[in-house]
Structures are given as structure tokens and as C-alpha cells.
Amino acid sequence: MSEKDWVLGSLPGSVSQNQRARIYYKFYRDINNPETLYGLNFTPIDVPYSKKPGPYNVATGHIAPSIQSEQSQRSLGLNFDFSSGDYISIVTRTLSQKPSDLSNLEYIEIWYKSTGGTGTVNMYLDIGSINEDSDGDGILDTEDSNRNGFLDYDTNRNISEDTGYTFDNPFTTVVGSGPGLSSTTIGDGVLNTEDLNDNGMLDTGEQYIRIPGLTNPIAVDCANTTWQKVRIYINKNNPALYTSSPDAFEDILKKIYAIRLILHNNSATTGTILIDTIRFVTMHWQVDSIDGISDTDTDKVKLTLIDSFNDSEYAQESFARTKSDVYTSLYGDKSKKELSQTMESALNVTYSSITSATIKRKFYKPMDLRFYRNVHCWINIRNYTSGDTLIFRLHSSDNDYLEYSYNPQFMQTWEDIVLSLQCNNTNAQFIKKEGNPDLKRIIAITVSVQNTITSGQFWLDDIYASDPMTLEDTAHWYEGTIKITKPVARTQAGTPVLSDITLSYLKKQHGNNFYTIGQPYNDISEDYNQATVTCQVLPYWHTSLDFIQEESQTDSLNEQVTATRRGITSIKQFHFASTLSPPDTAIPKLDVLYNYENFTNKQAYYQDVNSFDNDTSKITHQATVGMQQSLHDVLGGDLSYRLLLDTSFKEDIFKENSQSVATGLNTQKKQRESCSININYQWTHFFISPNIQLLSEEFTTYSGTVTDINPALSQEIGSGYHIPFLYGDSIRFIERLKKSSLSFGLKNYKLINPSITYEFSYFENQFKDLQPYDTWMTFGFNRTRSTQGFLSSTIAIPINLQIIFPSIKSCSFNYTRASTLNEINVPYEGESINFYEEKFGVSRYLNQCANPIYNIFHYPPWHFFKGRSNYAQGRDFVSHTLSSQPEVNGAPFSDYNNYFRLLDNASFSINWELSPFVLFVNGSIHSVSDRNGVNTASQQVVSYTLVSSLSCDLMKLFSFGFFRPNRPDLPYHSATALLEYQWNRYLRITSNILQDEYTPSIGATFKWDRSSIAAKFGISYRTQKWHEFIPLDNNERSAKDDIYFYNMMVQSPFTNIDKGYTFSTIYETDVPFIYDFFSTWYTLTALPIFRLEYLMTLNRYNYTYYTSPEPYDLYSVSSSLTINVHKNVQGTCIARGILERYRNRETNDINREIISYELGFQFSLLF
């Protein structure tokens, strides 16, 4: 228990603040080395209450020093003084980010002791939701002054939040501060706050459970200085013992936000209570029933987790000690000393005043016991009455199980109860097989005591399976190919007919117990057959046929395979493909495809005594026709086009039979069609390219009695397959897409060839019927759907400056504007209405967005970058466009919501070669405004980017030494220097944050013959600060910006500075001596290549995943050796070592260090 996890807490509801007593802090540490904690023999420093209150830590505990040294134990010290009040309250800061679920709580175990004194003190715990206003002042006290969720610390700006917060009722102190005895004890290093549930508010309501009970505290005798253990069992049948809200008892246990510890004076004045552990024990085992009915009365049946450290009786007779041979066979070899220092636990079960009781353990996931012969249960009967019988059950469900009985024979000794999975009698008698137990899915084990008349006790330890069976199975793979190169016939002109015929057959088969590399064990048998025929009907006409038959079998509940492959599955497929490519360009190229699939699946299984038989049948037909052609000299230009039509028809039949459920039958037919047209028309100085794509999928038939098959449809429909894109009123859409683009521009002009591209896309899915009680049906709307709309325009202006400046290799300007609209639950009239006449369909989107996106004359590229001197027009457009829910007759559709984004991007780039230098520069301005819901303010970020690089060919700059000219008779040399600089500026307009990133780097690469070395060094400098894009002053701020101002998370000045450094170097060379070594008996195909790389990163801040990342250092050394044994065989040896250091952002101290290494070998075989 750490002192940092506890702060002063609120007093119980009826207790006033003037009844609070003091709790003092004692410093059991070295001032110069506060990380070291000392024990009770150390003389602590008494810290004044006004500077820091208790509790505190001291190195001591209840475990014997022979098992665990006292120095390594830690207890929580409560040094109380009741001279000025009768109550002391401390509370946990935060248990976890989410409330803890203690609904399976069995008992609480507390180890405590007094250090001396007189009188008694009452102690109890409150768990649940605790009043957060600890000092009763109505203010949320916290160290987090800027409410950013972090404990800020920056020595450069003289900022530190680790100073605690003032607590002044009734006595003044500072919660969360350090003792202040040296420069290293100013704070405690954690964020302290009254906000116990971390929701940013001061919650004063309480709803808690009191332990041991409302009227039954733990009485601590201050005169008793020995360690005391108390176990408090929770009687869930009588919640009124623990809370004044018994109806909420279970809900409180499911959401434990905090633990409050209360000391209430009885007859003591001063003293110290040490608490070693507070354990909330939730066990796998639960009491299932008592005397045949569901009951958890802890007065009749108690479950306790005992161990060899904390229970003296069990320590002497523990399973690990008395059955050390079995224990080590299960958990590995250990010496006697290691066994004595190992905490080994068991379940202690005690019962009294009952005739029968059952305890149950549910497994985390089902256990597969099919391939074992026995299950062992180790039990130690401590006390029993003659006639007591133990009943063991292995459950695959509550009503499907194997049952065994055992009559105890001995006491005070461990017995191995053997449960035969082959239904044989061992020392436990097999009784019966109830229902249909599934040994592959054993989900629970129960142990029952029956025929008892008084009381008893037993210990339950390890349960495990033994005597595994040997599994054998086979796999087969046959494959053959016949090629016939001679044509079957020839025409009179000598043209071959049916030539290049290839016949192939493939068969793969394996049993359900076969597995190997690449074939993991998934308990399924498979039989796969494939026959293929390909041929050239004519030299320009290719055809192929495929027939595939696949059968598999596994049990119907096998979760190791996909749901469609469970049970008995059969798949038959037929594929036909034919391509006609005439040599005459006046005849278009034609592609014809046809695919057929027949899928059947049968599943039979038992569940809760009921048998289920499900049959699924799916038949799919798919036909595709494609045509493409290129024509020359059409109206003075070249025309190329491509047409594609794809249609599919699918029929699904699902039949469900059950003993207790009426037979269900579901039939549905679907049709899917897709069509695309791509045209490209090129003149000498102009081009135009329109493209259209249409897609839809719809139900044509739906009927059945299995209601959960398709929740999107509320009623049956019936129609047939139809001509693509000609819909009847009775179909129901599944998804629909309309997409088009138009590109046009100039070409082949010397200086400038501008072009423009317009794009449009509107996709609809998640169609769903409205219910008869929905009021919108009275307005003519029958369904809802989700939509994704997209509009964009792009201008590209390449400028050929080479005709003026030959050294400028490329220069271009590009501009893009785009909008994205994602909607959910859009009201839809139904399939009978025209697509463009829908009230809340595509027309609504185009009417409001098409003109701003496409009309660059009325909305020039700079339009949305203007406004109120802070780029306002972009965010205003997003905030006020499509920003409300659809309405009819003043009634809004409340389930509707949308996401809307506007993007503007302009960039300029130039590539300039001035031998021996090459200069590249790219600059851009980018604006993104988006809104995450209707009636919400938009967010806006504007960014400027400059990327530049200057490379220099050093071989052209110098001519001495290494830089001498290259000649055929000399080894090749090259040398390049590279200077890079990148600047990014992010203007987070709606957050009033300005961020700059500067990243300069310099590098060089030298190559000689077949060796090279490269090095690069870079600096990253990042600043983030407050900047008033939207003024704080009401008089300066436009009323239109009020909505953005009031939605800002941070409204106070700040500055953050991050600096990082990177360095890397790579060396690569041939290794002739290895080549020569192999040459004595084998000649390698190439010289081996050795590569050595070093990478160093200092103070890297990864903002990709974190908003306030910790600095990170990386040192990496890696090497590899690649040997080409053969032209198709290559192997690589790899070695890598990495040192990683994670630093504290505030102190720059190393808080985590990781050293890792890797040794590996890669092997590549090409065939």
C-alpha cells in the first residue's frame, strides 16, 4: 500500500468538519535518497501537520522475515491524534480509469497492528461513490491548475504544479505536497485532486457500502502490538447490513470509484495503526446453491482463499510442501528453499447447518478435454461427518454434464480424486451422463456436498487433465498438368483452332486432426478438388474453364473456423472466362466472365437440452461483360473508351429446426449491378475525359419466419430479378453508388498546360425500414439510410520554364478544394421515388455545396482563406451548411446526425538543377474545417509547409584524392552531400494555438567500388504556444466567433518547447574473404554483402499517438550478412541491439530503460 494512493477524504454524511482529527506524517526515508524506505528501527522525521498530513509508508509487514525480508515489505502508517476530534478519513486518489467491478466480491482481508498505546479505535471501509468535497468548501481542489490532466513541470519557465492543494477545514494543511526537507522532497510526484472519479466535476453525492457493516466496525486494540488478520465475508442476501440503499447494493458493487478508510475514536487518544494489506477477494469459485436452492449465505457456506504465507495451518500442510513431487511436475523444479519461499494457495470451503451445498467455477473460456482420459482434483478433507458425499460435475452447459461421486475416507491428508472422462469408475464413481455433455466445451466444474447433517471443511487445490491421447491423421496433395501445344485443327488459311490447351487437376485432402507448419490445428477435415481447362480458341481468342468442389466437416460449434464453415459444408464453383482481342483495332476488345457458386451448410448441435438443425443454401450467379477500344482520327482526335457491366444474382435459403422452437424458414434474393464508362478524348492541344460509375445492390425477394436474419426489413417483399438499374417499387436497396468525374485541359503547349478535374460521389448504405409507430411515416418517409457524399475540384498548372531557364527541370502549381458529408439515419421516402427528387437526398447536398466547390470564379482559391483576418469564411461555411436536423412541418428527425468537412490545399513546387547542385522546393498552404455533428461548432486548422532540399555532387565540385574522375580502368567513386530543411506551421484557429516545427538536417554519401558509407544528422525543434486568432476580449471579438470561443478547451497563455536530435550512419561492403572461403568447394553466385547501421535519436516526441508524449531516446546498432548461395537461393544473418530510454517530461530523469537484442536468419527460395 503506497502513501501516494491515499489523500485526506470527506467525513461520513452526518459528521461535521469540526469533528475531524489530525493524522500526522512521518518520514521513514533518507533526506538525500528518498527512494529508500526504512523500517520501524529507523528514527523518522516528524513533519508538521501544517506542511503535510499522513498517511505515510514504513518498511514492515506481517510476513515472516524468513520468507520475505522486512525491508522489502511496506505498510501504511496512520499516526492519529484524537485530542481535537473523533474522526479521521483518508480516501484512494483513483483506483483506475474506469470504476472497478466487485460484483463477485467474496470477502475483504485486512492485516493491521498497533504500535502501542491504550484504548480502542473503530475502523471501517466505505466502498463505492464517495463525497469528493473532502474539506467541505464546495470547491474542486486540485494541483492541476490549468485542468489539462497532467502534472506540469518546467524548470525553464519556473512552473511546477507538484505543490499540493490547500486543505483548511478545520486545520490548515497541504494535501499532495512533499515533506519539504530537501530539494528532492518538495512534491510527491503524482497529480492530487479531489476529483476521485476523474470526470472534471466535484461530486458530493454518496452511495457506498460500509465494511464490516453499518453498526459493526473493526475494533482495534491499541495495546495489542501483534499483527492481526480479519476476514470480512459479504452476505449478499442481506444488503441492509452494509448500506442505507439496499436496493442499489449490486449496482454499487459493480461501480467502485473509491475506497474511504475511517478511524473513529472509541477510547484512545494518540497512537499509530499500521495497515499491511487490504485485499478485496473475488474468486473464480462461487457458491451456487445451498440445500437445493440458489443461495450465497456466508453463515452457512464460506469460501476463502488461503495461502502458505498468510495462513499458519495451511503453511504446515500446503499442497506444495506435502505433495512437492506433484507440484513441481506441474509448475517446474524447485528446491526446498524455493518451495518455502513460494506463495501457494488453495480454496478453503467450510459449511454448517445444511444438508447440501454446491460451489461452482466457470472457466474463462471453454476447455477441450476430448483427448484426455482423466481429470484430477486434489482435495484435503479437514473435517466431515460420516455419510457426507462429494459430487463432481463437468459441465458443457447447465443441463449437460458428467457426474461423479466420492465418499471421503481420510482426513488431514491430500487425496487425488480421479474423474474418468471415459466414464469408468476410479476412486470416484461415475454416476451418469446428463443431457449431451460436450467434452470439447467444458465451461464449468461444480463440487457438491450432499447427505451432510452437521458441518465440515475441505481444501481444494489443483485441478488438471492427464493421460493425453495420441492423435494421428493424414493429408494428401495431388496435382497434375497436361499441356497440348498442337492445335486440334486449322482453318484453310492455316489459322490454328483450339491450340495451347492446358488441362490441370488439383486435389487436397486432410483429416480434422492433421496440422503442420502453415496448417494450424482447427479441428476440421477438408477435401478440395479443382479441374481447369485453358486454351486458345483462335490466336486472338482465349478461354478458360474452372470447376471447383470443396467439402469440409467439423462440429457445428467450432469457433476456430468461420461461422459459414461450421458443420458440414459443400461448395461447388464454376468459372468461365473468355477474352477476344482482335488484331483489327476497328473491332473492340471483349471480355466475358461468368461465375457460379452453390454453397450448402448443415449444422446440428445441442444447446440447453434442445437440439438444433440449421440448413443454409446459397446460390450465386455472376456475369461480367467488358468492352474497350482505341480509335484514331475521330473528328480530328484520338478516342478511347472502356465499358464494364457486372451483374450478380444471389438466392439465400435458411431453415432452422429445433425441439422447442417452431421451424423457421427464411428466403431472400439479392441482385447487384455495377456499370462503369470511361472515355478519353485527345486532340492536339486539348483533352477531355469523362467517367461515370453506377452501382446498386437490392433485395428482390424477402420472406420468412426467422425474424433476426435481416433486421433492416420489417415486412416481406416479392419480385423477380430485373434489368440492371431499372427498379420496381417492391425492391429494397442494400447500397447504392453514383460516381462521376470530368477532366479537361490543354496539352502540348510550350509554356503552360493547365487542367481541371471535377469529382462527384454519393454512396448510400445501411438502409433500414421505419417502424409503423414512427411518426415520420405519416409524412411519407418509409426508410432511413446512411450517406457519404464527396465533391472536389482540382486545378493543375504545370509550367515549362525549361524553355526560358533550361536548368529548371519542373515547376507546377496545384490547387484542390473538396467537401465531405457523412450522414446517418437520413429519412428516405422509399424506392418508388426518383433519386434526384428525394427531399433529403443528393439534391440537398448538391444545392448547398456544388457551387462553392465547383465555381472557382465566384469562389476563387483564396475565398475560404479570408474572413475577419483569421480565415473565418472556411469555418463559417462548415458551421452553417447542412448543420441542422431535417424537418417536416416543424418536426425534426431527432435520430439524424452528420459529419461535414471542407478542405482547401494550394501548393507550388520547383526542381532546379545548377550543376553540381540540385535544388528542390515545395511550399503549400492547407486549411481543414470540420464539424462532428449537427448544431455543433466547427474546428479549423490552417497549416503552412515548406520542404526544401539541396543536393550536391561532390565529384563535380572537387577533383583531388577521392574525388578524382571516374574511368573504366579505375574503381567507381561517387560522393553526394544533402542539405534538407522543413518548416511546418499549424494555426489551430478554433483552439488559439500556434505550433511551429523546424527540421533541418545534413547528410553525405560516399561510394567506392562496391562499398559505401552514408551519414545524416538532423535537429527537430517544436514550439507550441497560445495565440489569439480569436480574441478573448469581447469588444475585439466578432459575435460570429463567440461560438468558437466558448468551445475552446484552453483559454490561458502557455508555451511548450520540444527539441530532438537524430543521427544515423550506414556502411555497406562486399566480403571477398567469405567468397574465397566458399570457393574452395563451392562457387557463390555473388560476393557476400555486409551491412552495418547505427541510429541515434535523442529527445524524440511522438505526437502521432499522444498529445503530451514523454521524451524518448533510442540507440540502435544492426548488422546483416547476405550470401547468395544460388541465383534462386539467398540467406541473410541478422543481428540487432537496441537501447531505449523513456524520460520524464518534467525532470528529464530516466524512468524506464529497455535493452533488447535480436539474432535471426532469413532464407529466400525463388522457384
Residue, then its C-alpha position, 0 to 999 in steps of 0.5 A: m500500500s503506497e502513501k501516494d494512493w491515499v489523500l485526506g477524504s470527506l467525513p461520513g454524511s452526518v459528521s461535521q468538519n469540526q469533528r475531524a482529527r489530525i493524522y500526522y506524517k512521518f518520514y521513514r526515508d533518507i533526506n538525500n535518497p528518498e527512494t529508500l524506505y526504512g523500517l520501524n528501527f529507523t528514527p523518522i522525521d516528524v513533519p508538521y501537520s501544517k506542511k503535510p498530513g499522513p498517511y505515510n509508508v514504513a518498511t514492515g509487514h506481517i510476513a515472516p522475515s524468513i520468507q520475505s525480508e522486512q525491508s522489502q515489505r511496506s505498510l501504511g502508517l496512520n499516526f492519529d491524534f484524537s485530542s481535537g476530534d473523533y474522526i479521521s478519513i483518508v480516501t484512494r486518489t483513483l483506483s483506475q480509469k474506469p470504476s472497478d467491478l466487485s460484483n463477485l466480491e467474496y470477502i475483504e482481508i485486512w492485516y493491521k497492528s498497533t504500535g502501542g498505546t491504550g484504548t480502542v479505535n473503530m475502523y471501517l471501509d466505505i466502498g463505492s461513490i464517495n463525497e469528493d468535497s473532502d474539506g467541505d468548501g464546495i470547491l474542486d481542489t486540485e494541483d492541476s491548475n490549468r485542468n489539462g490532466f497532467l502534472d506540469y513541470d518546467t524548470n525553464r519557465n519556473i512552473s511546477e504544479d507538484t505543490g499540493y492543494t490547500f486543505d483548511n477545514p478545520f486545520t490548515t494543511v497541504v494535501g499532495s505536497g512533499p515533506g519539504l526537507s530537501s530539494t528532492t522532497i518538495g512534491d510527491g510526484v503524482l497529480n492530487t485532486e479531489d476529483l476521485n472519479d476523474n470526470g472534471m466535476l466535484d461530486t458530493g453525492e454518496q452511495y457506498i457500502r460500509i465494511p464490516g457493516l453499518t453498526n459493526p466496525i473493526a475494533v482495534d486494540c491499541a495495546n495489542t502490538t501483534w499483527q492481526k488478520v480479519r476476514i470480512y465475508i459479504n452476505k449478499n442476501n442481506p444488503a441492509l447490513y452494509t448500506s442505507s440503499p439496499d436496493a442499489f447494493e449490486d449496482i454499487l458493487k459493480k461501480i467502485y470509484a473509491i475506497r474511504l478508510i475511517l478511524h473513529n475514536n472509541s477510547a484512545t487518544t494518540g497512537t499509530i495503526l499500521i495497515d499491511t494489506i487490504r485485499f478485496v477477494t473475488m474468486h473464480w469459485q462461487v457458491d451456487s446453491i445451498d440445500g437445493i436452492s440458489d443461495t450465497d449465505t456466508d453463515k452457512v457456506k464460506l469460501t476463502l482463499i488461503d495461502s502458505f504465507n498468510d495462513s499458519e495451518y495451511a503453511q504446515e500442510s500446503f499442497a506444495r510442501t506435502k505433495s512437492d513431487v506433484y507440484t513441481s511436475l506441474y509448475g517446474d523444479k524447485s528446491k526446498k528453499e524455493l518451495s518455502q519461499t513460494m506463495e501457494s494457495a488453495l480454496n478453503v470451503t467450510y459449511s454448517s447447518i445444511t444438508s447440501a451445498t454446491i460451489k461452482r467455477k466457470f472457466y474463462k473460456p471453454m476447455d477441450l478435454r476430448f483427448y484426455r482420459n482423466v481429470h484430477c482434483w486434489i482435495n484435503i478433507r479437514n473435517y466431515t461427518s460420516g455419510d457426507t458425499l462429494i459430487f463432481r460435475l463437468h459441465s458443457s452447459d447447465n443441463d449437460y454434464l458428467e457426474y461423479s461421486y466420492n465418499p471421503q475416507f481420510m482426513q488431514t491428508w491430500e487425496d487425488i480424486v480421479l474423474s474418468l472422462q471415459c466414464n469408468n469408475t476410479n476412486a470416484q464413481f461415475i454416476k451418469k451422463e446428463g443431457n449431451p455433455d460436450l467434452k470439447r466445451i467444458i465451461a464449468i466444474t461444480v463440487s457438491v456436498q450432499n447427505t451432510i447433517t452437521s458441518g465440515q471443511f475441505w481444501l481444494d487445490d489443483i485441478y488438471a487433465s492427464d493421460p493425453m491421447t495420441l492423435e494421428d491423421t493424414a493429408h494428401w496433395y495431388e496435382g497434375t498438368i497436361k499441356i497440348t501445344k498442337p492445335v486440334a485443327r486449322t482453318q484453310a488459311g492455316t489459322p490454328v483452332l483450339s491450340d495451347i490447351t492446358l488441362s490441370y487437376l488439383k486435389k487436397q485432402h486432410g483429416n480434422n486432426f492433421y496440422t503442420i507448419g502453415q496448417p494450424y490445428n482447427d479441428i476440421s477435415e477438408d477435401y478440395n478438388q479443382a479441374t481447369v481447362t485453358c486454351q486458345v480458341l483462335p490466336y486472338w481468342h482465349t478461354s478458360l474453364d474452372f470447376i471447383q468442389e470443396e467439402s469440409q466437416t467439423d462440429s457445428l460449434n467450432e469457433q476456430v473456423t468461420a461461422t459459414r464453415r461450421g458443420i458440414t459444408s459443400i461448395k461447388q464453383f464454376h468459372f468461365a472466362s473468355t477474352l477476344s482481342p482482335p488484331d483489327t483495332a476497328i473491332p473492340k476488345l471483349d471480355v466475358l466472365y461468368n461465375y457460379e457458386n452453390f454453397t450448402n451448410k448443415q449444422a446440428y448441435y445441442q444447446d440447453v437440452n434442445s437440439f438444433d438443425n440449421d440448413t443454409s443454401k446459397i446460390t450465386h450467379q455472376a456475369t461480367v461483360g467488358m468492352q474497350q477500344s482505341l480509335h484514331d482520327v475521330l473528328g480530328g482526335d484520338l478516342s478511347y473508351r472502356l465499358l464494364l457491366d457486372t451483374s450478380f444474382k444471389e438466392d439465400i435459403f435458411k431453415e432452422n429446426s429445433q425441439s422447442v422452437a417452431t421451424g423457421l424458414n427464411t428466403q431472400k434474393k439479392q441482385r447487384e449491378s455495377c456499370s462503369i464508362n470511361i472515355n478519353y478524348q485527345w486532340t492536339h492541344f486539348f483533352i477531355s475525359p469523362n467517367i461515370q460509375l453506377l452501382s446498386e445492390e437490392f433485395t428482390t425477394y424477402s420472406g420468412t419466419v426467422t425474424d433476426i436474419n435481416p433486421a433492416l426489413s420489417q415486412e416481406i417483399g416479392s419480385g423477380y430479378h430485373i434489368p440492371f438499374l431499372y427498379g420496381d417499387s417492391i425492391r429494397f436497396i442494400e447500397r447504392l453508388k453514383k460516381s462521376s468525374l470530368s477532366f479537361g485541359l490543354k496539352n502540348y503547349k510550350l509554356i503552360n498546360p493547365s487542367i481541371t478535374y471535377e469529382f462527384s460521389y454519393f454512396e448510400n448504405q445501411f438502409k433500414d425500414l421505419q417502424p409503423y409507430d414512427t411518426w415520420m411515416t405519416f409524412g411519407f418517409n418509409r426508410t432511413r439510410s446512411t450517406q457519404g457524399f464527396l465533391s472536389s475540384t482540382i486545378a493543375i498548372p504545370i509550367n515549362l520554364q525549361i524553355i526560358f531557364p533550361s536548368i529548371k527541370s519542373c515547376s507546377f502549381n496545384y490547387t484542390r478544394a473538396s467537401t465531405l458529408n457523412e450522414i446517418n439515419v437520413p429519412y428516405e421516402g422509399e424506392s418508388i421515388n426518383f433519386y434526384e427528387e428525394k427531399f433529403g437526398v443528393s439534391r440537398y447536398l448538391n444545392q448547398c455545396a456544388n457551387p462553392i466547390y465547383n465555381i472557382f470564379h465566384y469562389p476563387p482559391w483564396h475565398f475560404f482563406k479570408g474572413r475577419s483576418n483569421y480565415a473565418q469564411g472556411r469555418d463559417f461555411v462548415s458551421h452553417t451548411l447542412s448543420s441542422q436536423p431535417e424537418v417536416n412541418g416543424a418536426p425534426f428527425s431527432d435520430y439524424n446526425n452528420y459529419f461535414r468537412l471542407l478542405d482547401n490545399a494550394s501548393f507550388s513546387i520547383n526542381w532546379e538543377l545548377s550543376p553540381f547542385v540540385l535544388f528542390v522546393n515545395g511550399s503549400i498552404h492547407s486549411v481543414s474545417d470540420r464539424n462532428g455533428v449537427n448544431t455543433a461548432s466547427q474546428q479549423v486548422v490552417s497549416y503552412t509547409l515548406v520542404s526544401s532540399l539541396s543536393c550536391d555532387l561532390m565529384k563535380l565540385f572537387s577533383f583531388g584524392f577521392f574525388r578524382p574522375n571516374r574511368p573504366d580502368l579505375p574503381y567507381h567513386s561517387a560522393t553526394a552531400l544533402l542539405e534538407y530543411q522543413w518548416n511546418r506551421y499549424l494555426r489551430i484557429t478554433s483552439n488559439i494555438l500556434q505550433d511551429e516545427y523546424t527540421p533541418s538536417i545534413g547528410a553525405t554519401f560516399k561510394w567506392d567500388r562496391s562499398s559505401i558509407a552514408a551519414k545524416f544528422g538532423i535537429s527537430y525543434r517544436t514550439q507550441k504556444w497560445h495565440e489569439f486568432i480569436p480574441l478573448d476580449n469581447n469588444e475585439r471579438s466578432a459575435k460570429d466567433d463567440i461560438y468558437f470561443y466558448n468551445m475552446m478547451v484552453q483559454s490561458p497563455f502557455t508555451n511548450i518547447d520540444k527539441g530532438y536530435t537524430f543521427s544515423t550512419i550506414y556502411e555497406t561492403d562486399v566480403p571477398f574473404i567469405y567468397d574465397f572461403f566458399s570457393t574452395w568447394y563451392t562457387l557463390t553466385a555473388l560476393p557476400i554483402f555486409r551491412l552495418e547501421y547505427l541510429m541515434t535519436l535523442n529527445r524524440y516526441n511522438y505526437t502521432y499517438y499522444t498529445s503530451p508524449e514523454p521524451y524518448d531516446l533510442y540507440s540502435v546498432s544492426s548488422s546483416l550478412t547476405i550470401n547468395v548461395h544460388k541465383n534462386v537461393q539467398g540467406t541473410c544473418i541478422a543481428r540487432g541491439i537496441l537501447e531505449r530510454y523513456r524520460n520524464r517530461e518534467t525532470n528529464d530523469i530516466n524512468r524506464e530503460i529497455i535493452s533488447y537484442e535480436l539474432g535471426f536468419q532469413f532464407s529466400l527460395l525463388f522457384 
